Amino acid sequence: MDISDTLPAPANNNNVFCPPEARRYVLVSAILASSMGFIDGSVVSLAMPVIRADLGASLVDAQWISNGYMLFLSALVLLGGAAGDVFGVRNIFATGIVLFMITSAACALAVDAEMLIIMRAAQGIGAALMVPGSLALIAKSYPNATRGKAIGQWAAFSSLTTAMGPFVGGMVLSFGAEWMWRLIFAINVPIGLVALTMLLKKVPQDRPSSKRRLDLVGAILATAGLGLMAWGLTAFGLPAEDRSVSPWAWIALGAVIFAGFIIWEKWARAPMVKLELFASRAFTGANLYTLILFFAFNAVLFFLPMTVVSGWGAREWEASLLFLPLSLFIAGLSSYSGRLSDAIGPRWPLTTGAAIVGISYVGLALTMPLMMLWQVTFPILLLKGLGMAIVVSPVSAAVMRATPEEDTGLASGINNALARAAGLMAVASLGAVAGVVFANTVGTAAPGAEFGAFVAAPLDAGAEALRVAATNSAFTAIAAISAAMCFVAAAVAWVTQPSWKRKEKA
């Protein structure tokens, strides 16, 4: 997903608080801070095998090293945006940077998987304050005449750093000692200090633009509901003797609490989510499309690096290059796909893009046993990059087009939160699928082996071959499910999104 499509739309006003000489510091601090938040997820998935080896983490631990972060970010990102309106964008943005830095340092010093999971969850809270603030601060600092250029520069540089982050991280992991994974968290501290220093010394404080209450009850209900459902899905991957409560019980409890969140949002005085927006078929369809497509997208994004590093023996820097087609295609084609959506409507771009991604995932599922990273897997991922580049701008445009002008920022935030919640559920549920498929394939022939992890002790040739085959089978299941989800998303887009002839739109 393009970085500029993940945050609320800026307000359309010309009242700025920041003098011209300070605006460049706003821009640089926003680029640095937002890059920290976006890089973290992709680099952590690359580092997961070595993290597991160093900390003795299980597959469930690995899922929650990712999910702890995604849970709080997805549940609280709307609250973080609203907090900027209530307490001032600069204050909340700076608070988010401080919390993100502190928790990043704690992640780097983690002594076991439990500590890393807790710190990643706290890091997600920092990101929920920091990520919405980056674009909001630019929007409030620049006048209408130069705001578009500033946002474009922010998006371009943030996209560049986000694309380069996994490669640099992969190089460090490939050629460093086992403990070097800690640097992917520690590097956030000096970056955050630079951003924070510029922000506090060079940028004046803005005035709050709203006096409304924050929806703390809604935030608690959303976090608890999503968290319990995600834990229930993860628990399917645990051995039966390790389950004190049925996974279905956790899922049911989470669903009840999340239903309570929806009821609360309907009657709350200052809700995080404006449920009236979902009365629009196009708005509901675009968000359902986002939820389904990004479930599939995040599943492959998380589990593919683990597969090729732990199963195929690829180096982390090689696995990092698998992210490159996605970044290049999105950077090169998003503007064109956005203009195409404006010309013919979002139905065709969203349907076609999701179908192309689905075809690429079918290709991954069929070719896993070949284990041909550059000859087969990389070209297939070029197709995925093309499909996602067709999608990212039109899906944001579809959400905006189906929303009243005064609610565009909220609508964009809802779409962003759903994309992240989709990733949370994908890692939770498909991690359990991967674990079950792996265990059923390998049986007892490869003791100590687990999907996505290095084995602690060398296996004999037969057991090692079976471990690799089980890894491929597990990811094949993930890719096949993800492909089906993409085709469902394409159908949702076709049924719910409008289309028009070029001459009619003109």
C-alpha positions in Angstrom: 0.0 0.0 0.0 1.3 3.5 -0.9 2.2 5.5 2.2 0.1 8.5 1.1 -2.9 6.2 1.0 -2.7 5.1 4.6 -3.5 8.3 6.5 -6.5 10.6 6.8 -7.0 13.2 4.2 -5.7 16.7 5.2 -8.2 19.4 6.0 -8.9 21.8 3.2 -8.2 25.1 4.9 -5.6 27.9 4.7 -5.2 28.6 8.4 -1.6 27.6 9.2 0.3 28.0 12.5 3.8 27.3 11.3 6.1 30.1 9.9 7.7 29.5 6.5 11.2 29.1 7.9 10.1 26.2 10.2 8.1 24.2 7.6 11.1 22.3 6.3 11.7 20.9 9.8 8.0 19.8 9.9 8.6 17.9 6.6 11.8 16.2 7.6 10.5 15.2 11.1 7.3 13.8 9.5 9.3 11.8 7.0 11.6 10.4 9.6 8.9 9.5 12.0 6.5 7.9 9.5 9.3 5.9 8.0 10.0 4.4 11.4 6.5 3.2 11.7 6.2 1.8 8.2 9.6 0.1 8.0 9.2 -1.8 11.3 6.6 -4.3 10.1 8.4 -5.4 6.9 11.9 -5.7 8.5 10.5 -7.7 11.5 9.1 -10.3 9.2 12.5 -10.7 7.6 14.2 -11.0 11.0 11.6 -13.5 12.5 13.6 -16.7 12.0 16.7 -15.3 13.7 14.6 -13.6 16.4 13.0 -17.0 17.1 16.4 -18.7 17.2 17.9 -16.1 19.5 15.0 -15.9 21.9 13.7 -19.5 21.6 10.4 -18.2 20.4 7.6 -20.5 19.1 5.4 -19.9 16.1 2.7 -18.5 18.3 5.3 -16.2 19.9 6.3 -15.1 16.4 2.7 -14.3 15.4 2.2 -12.1 18.5 5.5 -10.3 18.0 3.8 -9.0 14.9 0.2 -9.0 16.2 0.9 -7.1 19.5 2.1 -4.2 17.3 -0.7 -4.5 14.8 -3.5 -4.9 17.4 -2.9 -1.6 19.2 -2.0 0.3 16.0 -5.2 -0.9 14.2 -7.5 -0.3 17.2 -6.1 3.0 18.3 -5.0 4.8 15.1 -8.4 6.6 14.9 -8.1 7.7 18.6 -4.6 8.9 17.9 -5.8 11.1 15.1 -8.6 12.5 17.2 -6.2 13.2 20.1 -4.2 15.5 17.8 -7.3 17.5 17.2 -8.0 17.7 21.0 -4.5 18.3 22.4 -2.6 19.7 19.4 -1.1 17.7 16.6 2.5 18.6 17.5 2.1 17.5 21.1 0.5 14.1 20.2 3.0 13.6 17.4 5.9 14.2 19.7 4.4 12.0 22.4 4.1 9.2 19.8 7.7 9.6 18.8 8.9 9.5 22.4 6.9 6.3 23.2 8.0 4.7 19.9 11.7 5.4 20.7 11.5 4.1 24.3 9.7 0.9 23.3 12.0 0.4 20.4 15.0 0.5 22.8 13.2 -2.0 25.0 12.5 -4.3 22.1 16.3 -4.2 21.3 17.0 -5.2 24.8 14.4 -7.9 25.1 15.6 -11.0 27.0 12.8 -13.3 25.9 9.9 -13.6 23.6 7.3 -12.5 26.2 9.2 -9.2 26.8 9.4 -8.6 23.1 5.7 -9.2 22.6 4.8 -6.7 25.4 7.2 -4.1 24.1 5.9 -4.5 20.5 2.4 -3.9 21.8 3.5 -0.7 23.5 5.3 0.2 20.3 2.0 -0.1 18.5 0.4 2.5 20.9 3.3 4.9 20.1 2.7 4.3 16.4 -1.0 4.9 16.7 -0.1 8.4 18.0 2.7 9.0 15.6 1.5 7.8 12.3 -1.6 9.9 11.9 0.3 13.0 13.2 2.8 13.0 10.4 0.5 14.0 7.6 -1.8 16.0 9.9 1.1 18.2 11.0 2.1 18.9 7.4 -1.5 19.7 6.6 -1.7 22.3 9.4 1.8 23.7 8.7 1.5 24.5 5.0 -1.0 26.8 3.2 -3.2 25.5 0.4 -0.9 26.8 -2.3 2.1 24.7 -1.2 0.5 21.9 0.8 0.1 19.5 -2.1 3.8 19.8 -3.0 4.8 19.2 0.6 2.6 16.1 0.9 4.0 14.8 -2.4 7.6 15.3 -1.1 6.6 13.5 2.2 5.1 10.6 0.3 8.0 10.3 -2.1 10.8 10.3 0.5 8.8 8.1 2.9 8.1 5.6 0.1 11.9 5.6 -0.7 12.9 4.9 2.9 10.2 2.3 3.3 11.4 0.5 0.2 15.1 0.7 1.2 14.5 -0.3 4.9 13.9 -4.0 4.3 17.0 -4.3 2.0 19.3 -2.5 4.5 17.8 -4.6 7.3 18.3 -7.8 5.3 22.0 -6.9 4.7 22.6 -6.4 8.4 20.8 -9.7 9.2 22.7 -11.6 6.5 26.2 -10.6 7.3 26.0 -9.9 11.1 26.0 -11.9 14.2 22.8 -13.5 15.5 22.1 -10.6 17.9 22.1 -8.1 15.1 18.3 -8.3 14.7 18.3 -6.0 17.8 19.6 -3.2 15.6 16.4 -3.0 13.6 14.8 -1.7 16.7 17.7 0.2 18.2 18.1 2.3 15.0 14.7 3.9 15.8 16.2 5.7 18.8 18.7 8.0 16.9 16.2 8.6 14.1 13.5 9.5 16.6 15.8 11.8 18.5 16.6 13.7 15.3 12.9 14.0 14.5 11.9 15.0 18.0 14.7 17.6 18.3 13.6 19.4 15.1 10.0 19.2 16.1 10.5 20.7 19.6 13.1 23.2 18.8 12.0 24.5 15.4 8.3 24.0 15.2 5.8 26.1 17.2 3.0 24.5 19.1 -0.4 24.4 17.3 -3.7 25.2 18.9 -6.2 22.3 19.4 -8.9 22.4 16.7 -11.5 20.5 18.7 -12.9 20.3 22.2 -14.7 17.0 21.7 -14.2 14.1 24.1 -12.0 11.2 23.1 -13.8 7.9 22.7 -11.8 6.0 25.3 -14.5 3.4 25.9 -14.7 2.7 22.2 -10.9 2.3 22.0 -10.9 -0.2 24.9 -13.8 -2.2 23.4 -12.2 -2.3 20.0 -8.8 -3.4 21.4 -10.3 -6.1 23.6 -12.6 -7.4 20.9 -10.0 -7.6 18.2 -7.3 -9.0 20.6 -9.5 -11.8 21.9 -10.6 -12.8 18.5 -7.0 -12.8 17.2 -5.9 -14.8 20.2 -8.6 -17.4 19.6 -7.5 -17.8 16.0 -3.9 -18.2 17.1 -4.8 -20.8 19.7 -5.9 -23.2 17.0 -2.2 -23.6 16.4 -1.4 -24.7 19.9 -1.3 -28.4 21.0 -4.6 -29.5 22.6 -2.9 -30.0 25.9 -1.8 -26.4 26.0 -5.2 -24.9 25.6 -6.8 -24.1 28.9 -9.9 -22.6 27.1 -11.4 -23.6 23.7 -10.2 -21.2 20.9 -13.9 -20.9 19.9 -14.6 -19.5 23.4 -12.0 -16.7 22.9 -13.4 -15.9 19.5 -17.0 -15.8 20.8 -16.0 -13.6 23.7 -14.1 -11.2 21.4 -17.0 -11.1 18.9 -19.4 -10.2 21.7 -17.1 -7.4 22.9 -16.6 -6.1 19.4 -20.4 -6.2 18.9 -20.5 -4.0 22.1 -18.1 -1.7 20.4 -20.4 -1.3 17.4 -23.4 -0.6 19.7 -21.4 1.9 21.7 -20.3 3.7 18.6 -23.9 4.1 17.5 -24.9 5.9 20.7 -21.6 7.6 21.8 -21.5 11.4 21.8 -18.1 11.5 20.1 -17.6 8.1 18.4 -14.4 7.0 16.8 -16.3 5.5 13.9 -19.3 7.2 12.3 -21.6 4.3 11.5 -23.8 6.3 9.3 -21.0 6.3 6.7 -21.7 2.5 6.2 -25.2 3.3 4.8 -23.4 3.9 1.5 -23.1 0.7 -0.5 -20.0 2.0 -2.2 -18.3 3.0 1.1 -19.2 -0.4 2.8 -18.0 -2.2 -0.3 -14.7 -0.4 -0.5 -14.0 -1.1 3.1 -15.0 -4.8 2.9 -12.8 -5.0 -0.2 -9.9 -3.5 1.8 -10.5 -6.0 4.7 -10.5 -9.0 2.4 -7.7 -8.0 0.0 -5.3 -6.8 2.8 -6.0 -10.0 4.8 -4.5 -11.9 1.8 -1.8 -9.3 1.2 -0.5 -9.2 4.8 -0.6 -13.0 5.1 1.8 -13.5 2.2 3.9 -10.5 3.2 4.5 -12.0 6.7 4.9 -15.7 6.0 6.8 -15.7 2.6 10.1 -14.3 4.0 9.9 -16.8 6.9 9.4 -19.6 4.3 12.3 -18.8 2.0 14.8 -18.0 4.9 14.0 -20.9 7.2 13.0 -23.4 4.5 14.9 -22.6 1.4 18.0 -21.3 3.1 17.9 -17.9 1.4 19.8 -15.1 3.0 17.8 -12.2 4.6 19.1 -9.7 2.0 17.8 -12.0 -0.8 14.4 -12.3 0.9 14.3 -8.5 1.2 14.5 -8.1 -2.5 11.1 -9.9 -2.8 9.6 -6.6 -1.4 11.2 -4.5 -4.2 8.7 -5.2 -7.1 5.8 -4.1 -4.8 7.5 -0.8 -3.9 8.7 0.0 -7.5 5.3 -0.7 -9.1 3.4 1.3 -6.5 5.8 4.2 -6.9 5.6 4.1 -10.7 2.0 3.3 -11.4 -0.1 4.6 -8.5 -0.6 8.0 -10.0 -1.7 6.5 -13.3 -4.1 4.0 -11.7 -5.6 6.9 -9.7 -6.2 8.9 -12.9 -7.7 5.8 -14.5 -10.1 5.4 -11.6 -11.1 9.0 -12.0 -11.8 8.5 -15.7 -13.7 5.2 -15.6 -14.7 4.7 -12.0 -13.2 2.3 -9.4 -14.9 -0.9 -10.4 -12.6 -2.0 -13.1 -9.3 -1.1 -11.5 -10.2 -2.7 -8.1 -11.6 -5.8 -9.7 -8.7 -6.2 -12.1 -6.0 -5.5 -9.5 -7.4 -7.9 -7.0 -7.7 -10.6 -9.7 -4.1 -10.1 -10.8 -2.9 -10.4 -7.1 -5.0 -13.6 -6.8 -3.4 -15.1 -9.9 0.1 -14.3 -8.6 -0.8 -16.1 -5.3 -2.1 -19.1 -7.3 1.3 -19.1 -9.0 3.1 -19.1 -5.6 0.9 -22.0 -4.4 1.7 -24.1 -7.4 5.4 -23.4 -7.6 6.5 -23.6 -3.9 8.0 -27.1 -4.3 10.3 -25.9 -7.1 12.2 -23.6 -4.7 13.4 -21.4 -7.5 13.6 -18.0 -5.9 14.9 -15.9 -8.8 13.7 -17.9 -11.8 10.1 -18.5 -10.6 9.1 -16.8 -7.3 10.5 -13.4 -8.1 8.8 -13.1 -11.5 5.5 -14.1 -9.9 5.9 -11.4 -7.3 6.3 -8.9 -10.2 2.7 -9.8 -11.1 1.7 -9.2 -7.5 3.4 -5.8 -7.5 1.5 -4.8 -10.6 -1.9 -5.9 -9.1 -1.3 -3.9 -5.9 -0.2 -0.8 -7.9 -3.5 -0.9 -9.7 -5.4 -1.1 -6.4 -3.9 1.3 -3.9 -4.9 4.7 -5.3 -8.4 3.6 -6.5 -9.4 2.0 -3.2 -8.6 5.2 -1.4 -10.4 7.3 -4.0 -13.4 4.9 -3.8 -13.6 5.5 0.0 -13.3 9.3 -0.5 -15.8 9.4 -3.3 -18.4 7.6 -1.2 -18.0 9.9 1.8 -19.3 13.5 2.5 -16.5 16.0 2.3 -16.6 16.9 6.0 -15.9 13.2 6.8 -13.1 12.4 4.4 -10.4 12.3 7.1 -12.5 10.0 9.3 -13.3 7.8 6.3 -9.7 7.5 5.3 -8.8 6.6 8.9 -11.4 3.9 9.1 -10.1 2.4 5.8 -6.5 2.5 7.2 -7.6 0.9 10.5 -9.4 -1.9 8.6 -6.3 -2.6 6.5 -4.2 -3.1 9.6 -6.9 -5.1 11.4 -6.9 -7.4 8.3 -3.2 -8.0 8.8 -3.8 -8.8 12.5 -6.4 -11.4 11.7 -4.4 -12.8 8.8 -1.3 -13.5 10.9 -3.4 -14.9 13.7 -5.5 -17.3 11.6 -3.1 -18.4 8.8 -0.3 -18.9 11.3 -2.5 -21.5 12.9 -3.1 -23.0 9.5 0.6 -23.1 8.7 1.4 -24.7 12.1 -1.2 -27.5 11.6 -0.2 -28.2 8.0 3.5 -28.3 9.0 2.9 -30.6 12.0 0.7 -33.0 10.0 3.3 -33.2 7.2 6.4 -33.6 9.3 4.9 -35.8 12.0 7.6 -37.0 14.4 10.3 -37.5 11.7 12.0 -34.1 12.4 12.0 -33.5 16.2 12.0 -29.9 17.3 11.1 -28.6 13.8 8.4 -25.9 13.5 7.2 -23.8 10.6 9.3 -20.7 9.9 12.1 -21.5 12.4 15.7 -22.7 12.2 16.2 -26.1 13.8 18.2 -26.1 16.9 20.1 -29.3 16.1 21.1 -30.5 12.6 18.7 -33.1 11.2 19.7 -36.1 9.0 19.2 -35.7 5.3 15.8 -37.4 5.2 14.4 -35.4 8.1 15.7 -32.1 6.7 14.1 -32.8 3.3 10.8 -33.6 5.1 11.1 -30.3 7.1 11.6 -28.3 4.0 8.7 -30.1 2.2 6.5 -29.4 5.2 7.5 -25.7 5.2 6.5 -25.5 1.5 3.2 -27.3 2.1 2.3 -24.9 4.9 3.0 -21.8 2.8 1.2 -23.4 -0.2 -1.9 -23.5 2.1 -1.4 -19.9 3.0 -1.0 -18.8 -0.6 -4.0 -20.8 -1.8 -6.3 -19.3 0.9 -4.9 -15.8 0.1 -5.6 -16.3 -3.6 -9.2 -17.3 -2.9 -9.6 -14.1 -0.7 -8.3 -12.0 -3.6 -10.9 -13.4 -6.0 -13.6 -12.7 -3.3 -12.3 -9.1 -3.0 -12.6 -8.8 -6.8 -16.2 -10.0 -6.7 -17.0 -7.5 -3.9 -15.5 -4.6 -6.0 -17.5 -5.6 -9.1 -20.8 -5.8 -7.2 -20.4 -2.7 -5.0 -18.3 -0.1 -6.9 -19.6 2.3 -9.6 -18.3 2.5 -13.1 -18.8 5.1 -15.8 -17.8 5.8 -19.4 -15.0 8.3 -20.0 -17.2 10.8 -21.8 -19.8 10.7 -18.9 -17.1 11.4 -16.3 -15.6 14.2 -18.4 
